[in-house]
């Protein structure tokens, strides 16, 4: 008997998502599409940080060592 109530609730939720979703800001969309061709940069992504900046052993790593090891292994 409880299955009908569950199905009705799922139908209600599905209709709410289909017809009552978030409203689109058409003015903002138009401004974005008609923009100057440049995407505004978020300050968070402007700077590329070195992931190994705080690694005390990074200064001892030599990128060429890996290439030398591979050529000797052949």
Chimera marker file (.cmm) of the C-alpha trace (Angstrom):
<marker_set name="trace">
<marker id="1" x="0.000" y="0.000" z="0.000" r="1" g="1" b="0" radius="0.5"/>
<marker id="2" x="2.865" y="2.411" z="0.655" r="1" g="1" b="0" radius="0.5"/>
<marker id="3" x="4.176" y="2.146" z="-2.889" r="1" g="1" b="0" radius="0.5"/>
<marker id="4" x="1.552" y="4.462" z="-4.339" r="1" g="1" b="0" radius="0.5"/>
<marker id="5" x="2.480" y="7.208" z="-1.891" r="1" g="1" b="0" radius="0.5"/>
<marker id="6" x="6.195" y="6.835" z="-2.725" r="1" g="1" b="0" radius="0.5"/>
<marker id="7" x="5.499" y="6.962" z="-6.458" r="1" g="1" b="0" radius="0.5"/>
<marker id="8" x="3.348" y="10.054" z="-6.032" r="1" g="1" b="0" radius="0.5"/>
<marker id="9" x="6.136" y="11.751" z="-4.121" r="1" g="1" b="0" radius="0.5"/>
<marker id="10" x="8.699" y="10.856" z="-6.798" r="1" g="1" b="0" radius="0.5"/>
<marker id="11" x="6.374" y="12.216" z="-9.474" r="1" g="1" b="0" radius="0.5"/>
<marker id="12" x="5.921" y="15.428" z="-7.509" r="1" g="1" b="0" radius="0.5"/>
<marker id="13" x="9.677" y="15.868" z="-7.128" r="1" g="1" b="0" radius="0.5"/>
<marker id="14" x="10.287" y="15.106" z="-10.814" r="1" g="1" b="0" radius="0.5"/>
<marker id="15" x="7.722" y="17.682" z="-11.912" r="1" g="1" b="0" radius="0.5"/>
<marker id="16" x="9.168" y="20.285" z="-9.560" r="1" g="1" b="0" radius="0.5"/>
<marker id="17" x="12.626" y="19.731" z="-11.056" r="1" g="1" b="0" radius="0.5"/>
<marker id="18" x="11.351" y="19.742" z="-14.631" r="1" g="1" b="0" radius="0.5"/>
<marker id="19" x="9.110" y="22.783" z="-14.495" r="1" g="1" b="0" radius="0.5"/>
<marker id="20" x="10.275" y="24.752" z="-11.467" r="1" g="1" b="0" radius="0.5"/>
<marker id="21" x="14.040" y="24.662" z="-11.861" r="1" g="1" b="0" radius="0.5"/>
<marker id="22" x="16.353" y="27.567" z="-11.289" r="1" g="1" b="0" radius="0.5"/>
<marker id="23" x="15.493" y="30.738" z="-13.163" r="1" g="1" b="0" radius="0.5"/>
<marker id="24" x="17.909" y="31.811" z="-15.881" r="1" g="1" b="0" radius="0.5"/>
<marker id="25" x="19.259" y="35.344" z="-15.656" r="1" g="1" b="0" radius="0.5"/>
<marker id="26" x="18.773" y="36.304" z="-19.291" r="1" g="1" b="0" radius="0.5"/>
<marker id="27" x="20.378" y="39.740" z="-18.939" r="1" g="1" b="0" radius="0.5"/>
<marker id="28" x="23.569" y="38.211" z="-17.574" r="1" g="1" b="0" radius="0.5"/>
<marker id="29" x="23.545" y="35.556" z="-20.300" r="1" g="1" b="0" radius="0.5"/>
<marker id="30" x="23.140" y="38.192" z="-22.999" r="1" g="1" b="0" radius="0.5"/>
<marker id="31" x="25.985" y="40.249" z="-21.537" r="1" g="1" b="0" radius="0.5"/>
<marker id="32" x="28.206" y="37.179" z="-21.406" r="1" g="1" b="0" radius="0.5"/>
<marker id="33" x="27.459" y="36.172" z="-24.987" r="1" g="1" b="0" radius="0.5"/>
<marker id="34" x="27.865" y="39.712" z="-26.339" r="1" g="1" b="0" radius="0.5"/>
<marker id="35" x="30.986" y="40.353" z="-24.260" r="1" g="1" b="0" radius="0.5"/>
<marker id="36" x="34.268" y="41.689" z="-25.505" r="1" g="1" b="0" radius="0.5"/>
<marker id="37" x="35.578" y="38.209" z="-26.213" r="1" g="1" b="0" radius="0.5"/>
<marker id="38" x="37.575" y="38.083" z="-23.011" r="1" g="1" b="0" radius="0.5"/>
<marker id="39" x="36.429" y="35.879" z="-20.209" r="1" g="1" b="0" radius="0.5"/>
<marker id="40" x="36.721" y="37.580" z="-16.840" r="1" g="1" b="0" radius="0.5"/>
<marker id="41" x="39.354" y="35.844" z="-14.769" r="1" g="1" b="0" radius="0.5"/>
<marker id="42" x="38.638" y="34.836" z="-11.252" r="1" g="1" b="0" radius="0.5"/>
<marker id="43" x="41.340" y="35.970" z="-8.858" r="1" g="1" b="0" radius="0.5"/>
<marker id="44" x="41.605" y="32.431" z="-7.520" r="1" g="1" b="0" radius="0.5"/>
<marker id="45" x="42.934" y="31.083" z="-10.818" r="1" g="1" b="0" radius="0.5"/>
<marker id="46" x="45.219" y="33.961" z="-11.802" r="1" g="1" b="0" radius="0.5"/>
<marker id="47" x="48.266" y="32.676" z="-9.947" r="1" g="1" b="0" radius="0.5"/>
<marker id="48" x="49.805" y="29.289" z="-10.591" r="1" g="1" b="0" radius="0.5"/>
<marker id="49" x="51.491" y="28.140" z="-7.431" r="1" g="1" b="0" radius="0.5"/>
<marker id="50" x="54.403" y="25.761" z="-7.224" r="1" g="1" b="0" radius="0.5"/>
<marker id="51" x="53.120" y="22.581" z="-5.570" r="1" g="1" b="0" radius="0.5"/>
<marker id="52" x="56.644" y="21.761" z="-4.372" r="1" g="1" b="0" radius="0.5"/>
<marker id="53" x="57.448" y="25.178" z="-2.905" r="1" g="1" b="0" radius="0.5"/>
<marker id="54" x="57.379" y="23.873" z="0.672" r="1" g="1" b="0" radius="0.5"/>
<marker id="55" x="59.266" y="20.648" z="-0.098" r="1" g="1" b="0" radius="0.5"/>
<marker id="56" x="62.737" y="20.897" z="1.499" r="1" g="1" b="0" radius="0.5"/>
<marker id="57" x="64.136" y="18.208" z="-0.832" r="1" g="1" b="0" radius="0.5"/>
<marker id="58" x="62.911" y="19.768" z="-4.083" r="1" g="1" b="0" radius="0.5"/>
<marker id="59" x="66.176" y="21.675" z="-4.515" r="1" g="1" b="0" radius="0.5"/>
<marker id="60" x="68.040" y="18.368" z="-4.741" r="1" g="1" b="0" radius="0.5"/>
<marker id="61" x="65.846" y="16.998" z="-7.542" r="1" g="1" b="0" radius="0.5"/>
<marker id="62" x="67.334" y="17.145" z="-11.000" r="1" g="1" b="0" radius="0.5"/>
<marker id="63" x="64.923" y="16.549" z="-13.872" r="1" g="1" b="0" radius="0.5"/>
<marker id="64" x="67.730" y="15.296" z="-16.114" r="1" g="1" b="0" radius="0.5"/>
<marker id="65" x="68.560" y="12.436" z="-13.729" r="1" g="1" b="0" radius="0.5"/>
<marker id="66" x="65.407" y="10.571" z="-14.730" r="1" g="1" b="0" radius="0.5"/>
<marker id="67" x="66.236" y="10.828" z="-18.414" r="1" g="1" b="0" radius="0.5"/>
<marker id="68" x="69.787" y="9.539" z="-17.841" r="1" g="1" b="0" radius="0.5"/>
<marker id="69" x="68.509" y="6.545" z="-15.854" r="1" g="1" b="0" radius="0.5"/>
<marker id="70" x="66.092" y="5.590" z="-18.634" r="1" g="1" b="0" radius="0.5"/>
<marker id="71" x="68.728" y="5.750" z="-21.346" r="1" g="1" b="0" radius="0.5"/>
<marker id="72" x="71.128" y="3.576" z="-19.310" r="1" g="1" b="0" radius="0.5"/>
<marker id="73" x="68.461" y="0.956" z="-18.620" r="1" g="1" b="0" radius="0.5"/>
<marker id="74" x="68.050" y="0.211" z="-22.342" r="1" g="1" b="0" radius="0.5"/>
<link id1="1" id2="2" r="1" g="1" b="0" radius="0.2"/>
<link id1="2" id2="3" r="1" g="1" b="0" radius="0.2"/>
<link id1="3" id2="4" r="1" g="1" b="0" radius="0.2"/>
<link id1="4" id2="5" r="1" g="1" b="0" radius="0.2"/>
<link id1="5" id2="6" r="1" g="1" b="0" radius="0.2"/>
<link id1="6" id2="7" r="1" g="1" b="0" radius="0.2"/>
<link id1="7" id2="8" r="1" g="1" b="0" radius="0.2"/>
<link id1="8" id2="9" r="1" g="1" b="0" radius="0.2"/>
<link id1="9" id2="10" r="1" g="1" b="0" radius="0.2"/>
<link id1="10" id2="11" r="1" g="1" b="0" radius="0.2"/>
<link id1="11" id2="12" r="1" g="1" b="0" radius="0.2"/>
<link id1="12" id2="13" r="1" g="1" b="0" radius="0.2"/>
<link id1="13" id2="14" r="1" g="1" b="0" radius="0.2"/>
<link id1="14" id2="15" r="1" g="1" b="0" radius="0.2"/>
<link id1="15" id2="16" r="1" g="1" b="0" radius="0.2"/>
<link id1="16" id2="17" r="1" g="1" b="0" radius="0.2"/>
<link id1="17" id2="18" r="1" g="1" b="0" radius="0.2"/>
<link id1="18" id2="19" r="1" g="1" b="0" radius="0.2"/>
<link id1="19" id2="20" r="1" g="1" b="0" radius="0.2"/>
<link id1="20" id2="21" r="1" g="1" b="0" radius="0.2"/>
<link id1="21" id2="22" r="1" g="1" b="0" radius="0.2"/>
<link id1="22" id2="23" r="1" g="1" b="0" radius="0.2"/>
<link id1="23" id2="24" r="1" g="1" b="0" radius="0.2"/>
<link id1="24" id2="25" r="1" g="1" b="0" radius="0.2"/>
<link id1="25" id2="26" r="1" g="1" b="0" radius="0.2"/>
<link id1="26" id2="27" r="1" g="1" b="0" radius="0.2"/>
<link id1="27" id2="28" r="1" g="1" b="0" radius="0.2"/>
<link id1="28" id2="29" r="1" g="1" b="0" radius="0.2"/>
<link id1="29" id2="30" r="1" g="1" b="0" radius="0.2"/>
<link id1="30" id2="31" r="1" g="1" b="0" radius="0.2"/>
<link id1="31" id2="32" r="1" g="1" b="0" radius="0.2"/>
<link id1="32" id2="33" r="1" g="1" b="0" radius="0.2"/>
<link id1="33" id2="34" r="1" g="1" b="0" radius="0.2"/>
<link id1="34" id2="35" r="1" g="1" b="0" radius="0.2"/>
<link id1="35" id2="36" r="1" g="1" b="0" radius="0.2"/>
<link id1="36" id2="37" r="1" g="1" b="0" radius="0.2"/>
<link id1="37" id2="38" r="1" g="1" b="0" radius="0.2"/>
<link id1="38" id2="39" r="1" g="1" b="0" radius="0.2"/>
<link id1="39" id2="40" r="1" g="1" b="0" radius="0.2"/>
<link id1="40" id2="41" r="1" g="1" b="0" radius="0.2"/>
<link id1="41" id2="42" r="1" g="1" b="0" radius="0.2"/>
<link id1="42" id2="43" r="1" g="1" b="0" radius="0.2"/>
<link id1="43" id2="44" r="1" g="1" b="0" radius="0.2"/>
<link id1="44" id2="45" r="1" g="1" b="0" radius="0.2"/>
<link id1="45" id2="46" r="1" g="1" b="0" radius="0.2"/>
<link id1="46" id2="47" r="1" g="1" b="0" radius="0.2"/>
<link id1="47" id2="48" r="1" g="1" b="0" radius="0.2"/>
<link id1="48" id2="49" r="1" g="1" b="0" radius="0.2"/>
<link id1="49" id2="50" r="1" g="1" b="0" radius="0.2"/>
<link id1="50" id2="51" r="1" g="1" b="0" radius="0.2"/>
<link id1="51" id2="52" r="1" g="1" b="0" radius="0.2"/>
<link id1="52" id2="53" r="1" g="1" b="0" radius="0.2"/>
<link id1="53" id2="54" r="1" g="1" b="0" radius="0.2"/>
<link id1="54" id2="55" r="1" g="1" b="0" radius="0.2"/>
<link id1="55" id2="56" r="1" g="1" b="0" radius="0.2"/>
<link id1="56" id2="57" r="1" g="1" b="0" radius="0.2"/>
<link id1="57" id2="58" r="1" g="1" b="0" radius="0.2"/>
<link id1="58" id2="59" r="1" g="1" b="0" radius="0.2"/>
<link id1="59" id2="60" r="1" g="1" b="0" radius="0.2"/>
<link id1="60" id2="61" r="1" g="1" b="0" radius="0.2"/>
<link id1="61" id2="62" r="1" g="1" b="0" radius="0.2"/>
<link id1="62" id2="63" r="1" g="1" b="0" radius="0.2"/>
<link id1="63" id2="64" r="1" g="1" b="0" radius="0.2"/>
<link id1="64" id2="65" r="1" g="1" b="0" radius="0.2"/>
<link id1="65" id2="66" r="1" g="1" b="0" radius="0.2"/>
<link id1="66" id2="67" r="1" g="1" b="0" radius="0.2"/>
<link id1="67" id2="68" r="1" g="1" b="0" radius="0.2"/>
<link id1="68" id2="69" r="1" g="1" b="0" radius="0.2"/>
<link id1="69" id2="70" r="1" g="1" b="0" radius="0.2"/>
<link id1="70" id2="71" r="1" g="1" b="0" radius="0.2"/>
<link id1="71" id2="72" r="1" g="1" b="0" radius="0.2"/>
<link id1="72" id2="73" r="1" g="1" b="0" radius="0.2"/>
<link id1="73" id2="74" r="1" g="1" b="0" radius="0.2"/>
</marker_set>
